[in-house]
Amino acid sequence: MLGDEGLVHPGELVAVVGHAPDSPAMTAARSGDWIVAKPPVKVASLAGQPSEDAEAYRMLSLVASVLMVVPLLVFGGAAARLTVARRDQRLAALRLVGATPGQVVAMTVAEAVMVALAGALAGAVAFALAVPLLAGIEMQGGPWFAADLFPGPLVLAGVLVAVPLLVGLSAVAGLRRVVVSPLGVARRETPPAMRFVRVLALLAVLAVFPMLTRGTSVAVIAVALALAFLCINLVGPWVVGVIGRITAASARGPARLLAGRRLVDDPRAAWRTVSGVALTGFVAGFLGLLSPAAFDGDASGPPQLRVTAPAGQVAEVVGQARERLRAAGVQATVKPVKDVVVAALGSSADTATLDRARTAMAGLVPGRTPTTERDDQRFGVQLLADVRVGTIVVLSVSFLVAIASSGITAASSILDRRQTYGLLRLAGTPLEVLDRARRAETLVPLTVMGGGAILVGAFCAVPFMIGGMNVVGALTLAGCVVAGFAGVVGAGALSRPLLRSVTEDPAPRPD
């Protein structure tokens, strides 16, 4: 019995073909220096070795992991910074009234770890509930076994421990300013300006990227992609600051002036709002060019079966093929093309006729199976189909995570600036003006940085292209751009009631 361990996916059909010990298929047929079949060897292990096909999928999986990890890190950073400014002010006040650094750190870490542990447990339960749906995503010709998608107990336990630990370490790192200089937090000191060296780092990575991805290992390619991601994230705040200065200088109304001044005042916070979608734009630009047209079309003309014949025996194999096809009742034109015997079926031949012809020609040359052009291209067709499925999965996950992080950051920004919004309302600024300014400080940098990230992703994809970009790739890229902008606009619209609620009572609070 072949159990699930012997199948690639549920419902797969597997045929086990046996041969007699003296069968020609069990011996090496040699003609001159050309070997038709390999001699049988003893089975050394049932564990098997990764095939070339498996290595190709392993490489694609590693690249997909790198492309999805970065938006997830951005999402984690957005969640970790939720109301961080308000928290820093409260903790700084506690430090000023006598709380020790240890007490401040202990309170913050305890709060962060408890919330992170609850989130990790909820995430594990949500994943377990989603596995049946995820198993339906077809790859390599079929769906998954649910057991293949579940991590091992040790891996799951490691994740449940690592998530709270990382969140706790992040909370401790974020308290440096509070512990060292609580007065600086209370006074809301402006952080130092960023330098142009960030742009030089991105240009340097783009200059060497084609060389890093030429004939190197998959690990080096993954590191190169990670470096490109990192440099875009470094350049983002600097570009947002430049955008803010241009927006403020060219403003013709209060909304754009407020947006420009906000971008100049805190470009890092503005970048965090759009960074998830902008970095996902890099993914879209990269994957949009990896939907080549190779193998897209079926072979033109009537179906043809081809089998390679030993040198000097082509005429004999042609005669045997004609006899076998005639005996099977299949009309075909058999002719030699160099050392390949080609059996061209009629234009009206259907799948059943093709199968009868294949069966008749089976065993014609020991160790060689008659194949069509579509058969020879099967791995390429399957691989590119799986690349398209993987592209949809990666982009869907990345955009959902990026839009969620954008919504979290937008809400966090409103809560952190509630006092500023309250003072602006007291000064007579209409709520609609504040909302337009908030939208402008999101959409303006998103347009610039999103477009730039897409171009950088497309540039990084050029060394991996097979053929030219086809309609599917162009539509995928356009759909990602529309989805990204619509998602950010929608996330901003969801936080508008929060803006209204924090400005309903604009009187200054004691804190």
TORMI-862965 format. One record per residue (C-alpha): residue in one letter; x, y, z. Coordinates in steps of 0.2 Angstrom, whole numbers, padded with zeros to 4 digits, always signed. Each point is the difference from the previous one (the first is absolute). Example, Ala and Ser with C-alpha at 12.3 -4.5 7.8 and 13.67 -1.06 7.14 Angstrom:
% TORMI-862965
A+0062-0022+0039/S+0006+0017-0003/
//
This chain:
% TORMI-862965
M+0000+0000+0000/L+0006+0018-0004/G-0005+0011+0015/D-0001+0019+0000/E+0019+0000+0002/G+0002-0006-0017/L-0011+0013-0008/V+0003+0018-0005/H-0018+0005+0003/P-0017-0008+0004/G-0007-0009-0015/E+0016-0002-0009/L+0000-0015-0012/V+0016-0010+0002/A+0005-0015-0012/V+0013-0012+0006/V+0007-0009-0015/G+0009-0017+0002/H+0012-0008-0012/A+0007-0018-0001/P+0019-0002+0005/D+0004-0004-0018/S-0010+0014-0008/P+0009+0012-0011/A-0005+0015+0011/M+0010-0008+0014/T+0016+0000-0010/A+0011+0013-0008/A-0003+0001-0019/R+0016+0007-0008/S+0002+0006-0017/G+0018+0006-0004/D+0003+0014+0013/W-0019+0003+0003/I-0009-0008+0015/V-0019-0002-0003/A-0004-0005+0018/K+0010-0001+0017/P+0003-0017+0008/P-0010-0003+0016/V+0008+0003+0017/K-0004-0005+0017/V-0011+0011+0011/A+0012+0009+0012/S-0014+0009+0010/L-0018+0003+0000/A+0002+0017+0006/G+0004+0007-0017/Q+0010+0015-0006/P-0007+0017-0005/S-0002+0000-0019/E+0003+0015-0011/D-0018+0003+0000/A+0000+0001+0019/E+0015+0011+0001/A-0009+0012-0012/Y-0015+0001+0012/R+0011+0002+0015/M+0008+0015-0008/L-0017+0008-0004/S-0006-0004+0018/L+0015+0009+0007/V-0002+0015-0011/A-0019+0001+0004/S+0004-0001+0019/V+0012+0015-0002/L-0013+0010-0009/M-0013-0004+0013/V+0010+0002+0016/V+0004+0018-0003/P-0018+0006+0000/L-0003-0011+0015/L+0014+0009+0009/V-0007+0017-0005/F-0017-0006+0007/G+0008-0005+0016/G+0009+0016+0001/A-0016+0010-0002/A-0009-0011+0013/A+0015+0003+0012/R-0001+0019-0002/L-0019+0001+0003/T-0002+0015+0012/V+0018-0001+0004/A+0001+0019+0001/R-0014+0001+0013/R+0008-0015+0010/D+0017+0009-0001/Q-0007+0016+0008/R-0009-0010+0014/L+0016-0010+0004/A+0011+0016-0001/A-0013+0008+0013/L+0003-0015+0011/R+0019+0002-0001/L-0002+0018+0004/V-0010-0003+0016/G+0013-0013+0006/A-0003-0017-0009/T+0016-0009-0002/P+0006-0006-0017/G-0003-0018+0005/Q-0018+0003+0005/V-0003+0009-0017/V+0008-0015-0010/A-0009-0013+0010/M-0017+0008-0002/T+0002+0002-0019/V+0007-0017-0003/A-0013-0009+0010/E-0014+0009-0009/A+0008-0003-0017/V+0004-0019+0003/M-0018-0003+0006/V-0008+0008-0015/A+0013-0009-0012/L-0003-0017+0008/A-0019+0002-0002/G+0002+0005-0018/A+0012-0014-0003/L-0013-0013+0007/A-0014+0008-0010/G+0010+0000-0016/A+0004-0019+0002/V-0018-0003+0003/A-0005+0010-0016/F+0013-0009-0010/A-0006-0017+0005/L-0018+0005-0005/A+0007+0007-0017/V+0010-0015-0005/P-0014-0009-0009/L-0002+0015-0011/L+0018+0002-0003/A+0002-0018-0004/G-0012+0003-0015/I+0013+0011-0009/E+0007-0011-0014/M+0019-0002-0002/Q+0009-0012-0011/G-0017-0006-0008/G-0010-0003+0016/P-0005+0006+0017/W+0010-0003+0016/F-0002-0013+0014/A-0006+0010+0016/A+0014-0009+0010/D+0013+0008-0012/L-0005+0018+0005/F+0001-0003+0019/P+0017+0004+0008/G+0007-0012+0012/P-0003+0001+0019/L+0017+0007+0003/V-0001+0013-0013/L-0017+0005+0006/A+0006+0001+0018/G+0015+0010-0006/V-0011+0013-0009/L-0011+0002+0016/V+0015+0003+0010/A+0010+0011-0013/V-0015+0012-0004/P-0002+0007+0018/L+0019+0000+0003/L+0003+0010-0016/V-0014+0012+0005/G+0007+0002+0017/L+0017+0004-0006/S-0007+0012-0012/A-0009+0009+0014/V+0016+0001+0010/A+0009+0007-0015/G-0014+0013-0002/L+0002+0006+0018/R+0018+0007-0002/R-0006+0018-0002/V-0012-0002+0015/V+0013-0007+0012/V+0015+0011-0006/S-0009+0016-0003/P-0018+0002+0007/L+0001+0019-0002/G+0004-0002-0019/V-0016-0011-0002/A-0011+0012+0010/R+0007+0015-0010/R-0004-0010-0017/E+0018+0004-0007/T+0001-0002-0019/P+0011-0014-0005/P+0016+0004-0010/A-0001+0001-0019/M+0004-0014-0011/R+0015+0000-0012/F+0002-0002-0019/V+0010-0016+0003/R-0016-0010+0001/V-0002+0003-0019/L+0018-0004-0004/A-0003-0017+0009/L-0015-0004-0011/L+0009+0005-0016/A+0015-0011+0005/V-0011-0015+0003/L-0009+0003-0017/A+0017+0002-0009/V+0007-0017+0006/F-0017-0009+0000/P+0002-0008-0018/M+0017-0006+0005/L-0006-0008+0016/T-0014-0010-0009/R+0011-0006-0014/G+0004-0018+0001/T+0000+0000+0019/S-0009-0011+0013/V-0018+0003+0006/A+0006+0006+0017/V+0009+0014-0008/I-0015+0005-0010/A-0011+0000+0015/V+0013+0011+0009/A+0001+0012-0015/L-0019+0002+0000/A+0000+0003+0019/L+0013+0013-0002/A-0011+0009-0013/F-0014+0000+0012/L+0010+0007+0014/C+0007+0014-0011/I-0017+0005-0006/N-0006+0000+0018/L+0016+0011+0005/V-0003+0012-0015/G-0019+0002+0004/P+0001+0012+0014/W+0012+0011-0009/V-0010+0001-0015/V-0016+0004+0010/G+0009+0014+0008/V+0005+0007-0017/I-0018-0002-0005/G-0006+0009+0015/R+0011+0015-0004/I-0006+0001-0018/T-0019-0002+0006/A+0002+0014+0013/A+0008+0012-0012/S-0012-0003-0014/A-0016+0000+0011/R-0014+0011-0005/G-0012-0005+0014/P+0000-0004+0018/A-0002-0019-0002/R+0016-0003-0011/L+0009+0012+0011/L-0004-0010+0016/A+0004-0016-0010/G+0017+0007-0006/R+0005+0006+0018/R-0005-0016+0007/L+0011-0010-0012/V+0015+0011+0004/D-0003-0001+0019/D+0000-0019+0001/P+0004-0008-0017/R+0003-0017+0009/A-0018-0001+0006/A-0007+0005-0017/W+0011-0013-0008/R-0006-0013+0012/T-0018+0003-0006/V+0004-0004-0018/S+0015-0011+0001/G-0010-0016+0000/V-0008+0004-0016/A+0015+0008-0008/L+0011-0015+0004/T-0014-0012-0006/G+0001+0011-0016/F+0018-0007-0002/V-0007-0018+0001/A-0013+0005-0013/G+0013+0007-0012/F+0012-0015+0003/L-0013-0013-0003/G-0009+0010-0014/L+0014-0004-0011/L+0001-0018+0005/S-0015-0005-0010/P+0008-0005-0017/A-0009-0005-0015/A+0012-0015-0002/F-0010-0017-0002/D-0017+0010+0000/G-0006-0007-0017/D-0004-0017-0005/A+0010-0008-0013/S-0007+0004-0017/G-0006-0013-0013/P-0005-0018+0003/P+0007-0009+0015/Q+0017-0009-0003/L+0008-0014+0010/R+0019+0000+0000/V+0013-0013+0006/T+0019+0000-0002/A+0007-0015-0009/P+0017-0007+0002/A+0013+0005-0013/G-0001-0011-0016/Q-0017-0007+0005/V-0011+0014-0005/A-0007-0008-0016/E-0004-0016+0010/V-0009+0009+0014/V-0010+0010-0013/G-0006-0017-0008/Q-0005-0007+0017/A-0009+0016+0005/R-0011-0001-0016/E-0004-0018+0003/R-0005+0003+0018/L-0011+0015-0004/R-0008-0009-0014/A-0004-0015+0011/A-0008+0012+0013/G-0011+0008-0013/V+0009+0017+0001/Q+0003+0010-0016/A+0016+0009+0001/T+0014+0006-0011/V+0017-0007+0007/K+0016+0008-0006/P+0018+0002+0007/V+0007+0017+0004/K+0018-0003+0003/D+0001-0013+0014/V-0018+0003+0006/V-0015-0010-0006/V-0015+0012-0002/A-0018-0007-0001/A-0012+0014-0006/L-0018-0004+0003/G-0014+0007-0009/S-0007+0017+0004/S-0016-0008+0006/A+0009-0011+0013/D-0007+0002+0017/T+0007-0004+0017/A-0006-0019-0001/T+0009-0002-0017/L+0016+0008+0007/D-0001-0012+0015/R-0002-0015-0012/A+0015+0006-0010/R+0011+0003+0015/T-0005-0018+0006/A+0004-0008-0016/M+0017+0009-0001/A+0005-0004+0018/G+0015-0011+0001/L+0005+0003-0018/V+0017+0006+0007/P+0005-0007+0017/G+0001+0014+0013/R-0009+0013-0011/T-0018+0005+0001/P-0009+0008-0015/T-0004+0018+0004/T-0008+0015-0007/E+0007+0018+0000/R-0013+0004+0014/D+0007-0015+0010/D+0018+0007-0002/Q-0006+0017+0006/R-0010-0007+0014/F+0012+0006+0014/G+0002+0017-0008/V-0019+0002-0001/Q-0003-0007+0017/L+0014+0011+0008/L-0007+0016-0008/A-0018-0004+0005/D+0006-0002+0018/V+0010+0016-0002/R-0016+0009-0004/V-0009-0008+0015/G+0014+0004+0011/T+0000+0018-0006/I-0018+0002+0004/V+0003-0008+0017/V+0015+0011+0004/L-0008+0016-0006/S-0017-0003+0009/V+0009-0004+0016/S+0012+0015-0002/F-0014+0012-0004/L-0012-0005+0014/V+0014+0001+0012/A+0006+0017-0007/I-0018+0007+0000/A-0002-0006+0018/S+0016+0008+0006/S-0005+0016-0009/G-0017+0000+0009/I+0009-0003+0017/T+0012+0014-0003/A-0013+0012-0005/A-0010-0003+0016/S+0016+0001+0010/S+0005+0016-0008/I-0017+0008+0005/L+0001-0006+0018/D+0018+0006+0002/R-0005+0017-0007/R-0016+0002+0009/Q+0006+0015+0009/T+0006+0009-0016/Y-0016-0004-0008/G-0009+0007+0015/L+0010+0016-0001/L-0003+0002-0018/R-0019-0002+0002/L+0001+0013+0014/A+0008+0012-0012/G-0015-0002-0012/T+0007-0013-0012/P-0015-0009-0008/L+0000-0019+0002/E-0001-0002-0019/V+0016+0009-0002/L+0009-0011+0013/D-0007-0015-0009/R+0006+0006-0017/A+0018+0004+0007/R+0000-0018+0008/R-0004-0007-0017/A+0013+0011-0009/E+0014-0005+0012/T-0004-0018-0005/L-0004+0000-0018/V+0014+0012-0006/P+0015-0010+0007/L-0009-0016-0005/T-0001+0005-0018/V+0018+0005-0001/M+0007-0015+0010/G-0012-0013-0006/G+0005+0004-0018/G+0018+0001+0004/A-0001-0017+0009/I-0009-0008-0015/L+0014+0006-0011/V+0013-0007+0011/G-0009-0017+0001/A-0001+0000-0019/F+0019+0004-0001/C+0004-0014+0012/A-0011-0012-0010/V+0009+0003-0017/P+0014-0013+0003/F-0013-0014+0003/M-0012+0003-0014/I-0004-0013-0013/G-0005+0008-0016/G-0010+0016+0000/M-0014+0006+0012/N-0017-0006-0005/V-0018+0006+0002/V-0002-0010+0016/G+0015+0008+0008/A-0006+0018-0005/L-0017-0003+0007/T+0007-0007+0016/L+0011+0015+0002/A-0014+0012-0004/G-0012-0009+0012/C+0012+0001+0014/V+0002+0019-0002/V-0019+0002+0000/A-0002-0011+0015/G+0014+0008+0010/F-0007+0018-0003/A-0018-0006+0004/G+0006-0009+0015/V+0009+0015+0008/V-0014+0012-0004/G-0012-0013+0008/A+0011-0001+0015/G+0000+0018+0002/A-0018+0002-0002/L-0003-0013+0014/S+0010+0011+0012/R-0010+0016-0004/P-0013-0004+0014/L+0015-0001+0012/L+0006+0017-0006/R-0018+0007+0003/S-0001-0008+0018/V+0017+0007+0006/T-0004+0018-0006/E-0018+0000+0007/D+0007+0007+0016/P+0015+0010-0005/A+0003+0007+0018/P+0018-0003+0005/R+0002-0015+0011/P+0011+0000+0016/D+0012-0013-0008/
//
